[in-house]
């Protein structure tokens, strides 16, 4: 490696994020160091500081990236649905699918609350929650969910799919990825179907 390589690395910020996510998968979100992230990215140990103030700043960026991917995963799942009730169920499936695909991001997003202290990270989290809230509101308007404040219903939906996601990525559900998504769909249908029975 020449001396100038760390400063001319194409898309250094994303390379560092990717290296951090890989390392988190191996040692967890608390045990990695910026020096090791730089080594894996093939840059000097000072190069990460061109984009991140420190380890917590890098973790915050991983969390923000995760929330952006979470929102995209939920929107992709919702696009397949044809009714407000189905969109709500598919929103939950998108949440769990995200966790199964990017478990390292999921850990940083929810196991390290301080990673969301920055404005950008908080905004990314709110954008993801807004996707769920839109589904709840639409299901209320269609009569699939009871009228009233949508927030308690959104928290209930979030708690359901978050619990499934957490159990799945920790190996505590006896399902493969496809079966986990089907289980999520079935659980959502049961919980929300019973609310207007």
C-alpha positions as CSV (number, residue, x, y, z in Angstrom):
1,X,0.0,0.0,0.0
2,X,1.4,3.4,-0.9
3,X,1.1,6.3,1.4
4,X,-1.5,8.0,-0.8
5,X,-3.9,5.1,-1.1
6,X,-5.9,5.8,2.0
7,X,-6.7,9.3,0.7
8,X,-7.7,8.2,-2.8
9,X,-9.7,5.2,-1.9
10,X,-12.9,5.1,-4.1
11,X,-16.0,5.6,-1.9
12,X,-14.0,5.3,1.3
13,X,-17.0,6.1,3.5
14,X,-19.0,3.2,2.2
15,X,-16.0,0.9,2.2
16,X,-15.5,1.7,5.9
17,X,-19.2,1.1,6.6
18,X,-19.1,-2.3,4.9
19,X,-16.0,-3.3,6.8
20,X,-17.6,-2.3,10.1
21,X,-20.7,-4.3,9.4
22,X,-18.6,-7.4,8.6
23,X,-16.6,-6.9,11.7
24,X,-19.7,-6.4,13.8
25,X,-20.9,-9.8,12.5
26,X,-17.8,-11.4,13.9
27,X,-17.1,-9.7,17.2
28,X,-20.3,-7.8,17.9
29,X,-21.0,-4.1,17.9
30,X,-19.1,-3.3,21.1
31,X,-15.8,-5.1,20.5
32,X,-14.6,-3.8,17.2
33,X,-12.1,-1.0,16.8
34,X,-11.6,1.7,14.2
35,X,-8.1,0.5,13.7
36,X,-9.4,-3.0,12.7
37,X,-12.1,-1.5,10.5
38,X,-9.3,0.4,8.7
39,X,-7.2,-2.7,8.3
40,X,-10.0,-4.6,6.8
41,X,-10.8,-1.8,4.5
42,X,-7.2,-1.7,3.3
43,X,-6.6,1.9,4.4
44,X,-4.4,3.6,7.0
45,X,-5.5,3.6,10.6
46,X,-6.1,7.4,10.3
47,X,-8.3,7.1,7.2
48,X,-11.6,6.5,9.1
49,X,-11.3,9.9,10.8
50,X,-11.7,11.6,7.4
51,X,-15.4,10.5,7.6
52,X,-16.1,9.6,11.2
53,X,-15.3,11.4,14.4
54,X,-14.8,8.1,16.2
55,X,-16.3,4.6,16.8
56,X,-19.7,5.9,18.0
57,X,-20.0,8.1,14.9
58,X,-19.3,5.1,12.7
59,X,-21.9,3.0,14.6
60,X,-24.4,5.9,14.2
61,X,-23.8,5.7,10.4
62,X,-24.3,2.0,10.4
63,X,-27.6,2.5,12.3
64,X,-28.8,5.2,9.9
65,X,-27.9,3.0,6.9
66,X,-29.9,0.2,8.6
67,X,-33.0,2.3,9.1
68,X,-32.9,3.4,5.5
69,X,-32.7,-0.3,4.4
70,X,-35.4,-1.2,6.8
71,X,-37.8,1.4,5.3
72,X,-36.9,0.2,1.8
73,X,-37.5,-3.4,2.8
74,X,-41.0,-2.6,4.2
75,X,-41.9,-0.5,1.2
76,X,-40.8,-3.3,-1.2
77,X,-43.0,-5.8,0.7
78,X,-46.0,-3.4,0.8
79,X,-45.8,-3.0,-2.9
80,X,-46.9,-6.6,-3.4
81,X,-50.2,-6.1,-1.3
82,X,-53.6,-5.2,-2.7
83,X,-55.5,-4.0,0.4
84,X,-54.7,-2.0,3.5
85,X,-54.9,-5.2,5.7
86,X,-52.4,-7.0,3.4
87,X,-50.2,-3.9,3.3
88,X,-50.0,-3.9,7.1
89,X,-49.2,-7.7,7.1
90,X,-46.5,-7.2,4.4
91,X,-45.0,-4.3,6.2
92,X,-44.3,-6.6,9.1
93,X,-42.8,-9.2,6.7
94,X,-40.6,-6.5,5.3
95,X,-39.4,-5.7,8.8
96,X,-38.4,-9.3,9.6
97,X,-36.9,-9.8,6.1
98,X,-34.7,-6.8,6.7
99,X,-33.5,-8.3,10.1
100,X,-32.8,-11.7,8.4
101,X,-30.8,-10.1,5.6
102,X,-28.9,-7.5,7.7
103,X,-28.7,-8.8,11.3
104,X,-25.6,-6.7,12.1
105,X,-27.4,-3.5,11.2
106,X,-30.3,-4.7,13.3
107,X,-28.1,-5.2,16.3
108,X,-26.6,-1.8,16.1
109,X,-29.9,-0.1,15.5
110,X,-31.6,-1.6,18.6
111,X,-29.0,-3.0,20.9
112,X,-26.9,0.3,21.0
113,X,-29.4,3.1,21.7
114,X,-26.7,5.7,21.9
115,X,-26.0,5.0,18.2
116,X,-29.1,7.0,17.4
117,X,-28.1,10.2,19.2
118,X,-27.4,12.1,16.0
119,X,-30.0,14.0,14.1
120,X,-29.5,12.1,10.8
121,X,-29.9,8.7,12.6
122,X,-33.0,9.8,14.5
123,X,-34.5,11.1,11.3
124,X,-33.8,7.8,9.5
125,X,-35.5,5.9,12.4
126,X,-38.5,8.1,12.2
127,X,-38.8,7.6,8.4
128,X,-38.9,3.9,8.9
129,X,-41.5,4.1,11.7
130,X,-43.6,6.4,9.4
131,X,-43.9,3.5,6.9
132,X,-45.6,1.4,9.5
133,X,-47.7,4.3,10.8
134,X,-49.0,4.9,7.2
135,X,-50.0,1.3,7.0
136,X,-51.8,1.5,10.4
137,X,-53.7,4.7,9.4
138,X,-54.7,3.2,6.0
139,X,-56.0,0.0,7.8
140,X,-58.0,2.3,10.2
141,X,-59.5,4.2,7.3
142,X,-60.6,1.0,5.6
143,X,-62.1,-0.4,8.8
144,X,-59.6,-3.2,9.1
145,X,-58.4,-1.7,12.4
146,X,-60.3,0.3,15.0
147,X,-60.4,4.0,14.8
148,X,-58.6,6.2,17.2
149,X,-55.0,7.1,17.9
150,X,-52.8,5.0,15.6
151,X,-49.7,5.1,17.7
152,X,-50.6,2.4,20.2
153,X,-51.5,0.1,17.3
154,X,-48.2,0.9,15.6
155,X,-46.3,0.1,18.8
156,X,-48.2,-3.2,19.0
157,X,-47.4,-4.1,15.4
158,X,-43.7,-3.0,15.9
159,X,-43.4,-5.1,19.1
160,X,-44.8,-8.2,17.4
161,X,-42.5,-8.1,14.4
162,X,-39.5,-6.9,16.4
163,X,-39.9,-9.9,18.7
164,X,-40.1,-12.3,15.8
165,X,-37.0,-10.7,14.2
166,X,-35.0,-10.8,17.4
167,X,-35.8,-14.4,18.0
168,X,-35.1,-15.3,14.4
169,X,-31.7,-13.7,14.1
170,X,-30.6,-15.2,17.5
171,X,-31.5,-18.7,16.3
172,X,-34.4,-19.1,18.7
173,X,-37.1,-19.9,16.2
174,X,-37.2,-23.3,14.6
175,X,-37.7,-21.9,11.1
176,X,-35.7,-21.1,8.0
177,X,-35.9,-17.7,6.5
178,X,-38.9,-18.4,4.3
179,X,-40.8,-20.1,7.1
180,X,-40.0,-17.2,9.4
181,X,-41.6,-14.8,6.9
182,X,-44.7,-17.0,6.7
183,X,-44.9,-17.2,10.4
184,X,-44.7,-13.4,10.6
185,X,-47.5,-13.1,8.1
186,X,-49.6,-15.6,10.0
187,X,-49.0,-13.9,13.3
188,X,-49.8,-10.5,12.0
189,X,-53.0,-11.8,10.4
190,X,-54.1,-13.4,13.7
191,X,-53.3,-10.4,15.8
192,X,-54.8,-7.7,13.6
193,X,-57.7,-9.9,12.3
194,X,-58.9,-10.3,15.9
195,X,-58.9,-6.6,16.7
196,X,-62.1,-5.9,14.7
197,X,-63.8,-9.3,15.4
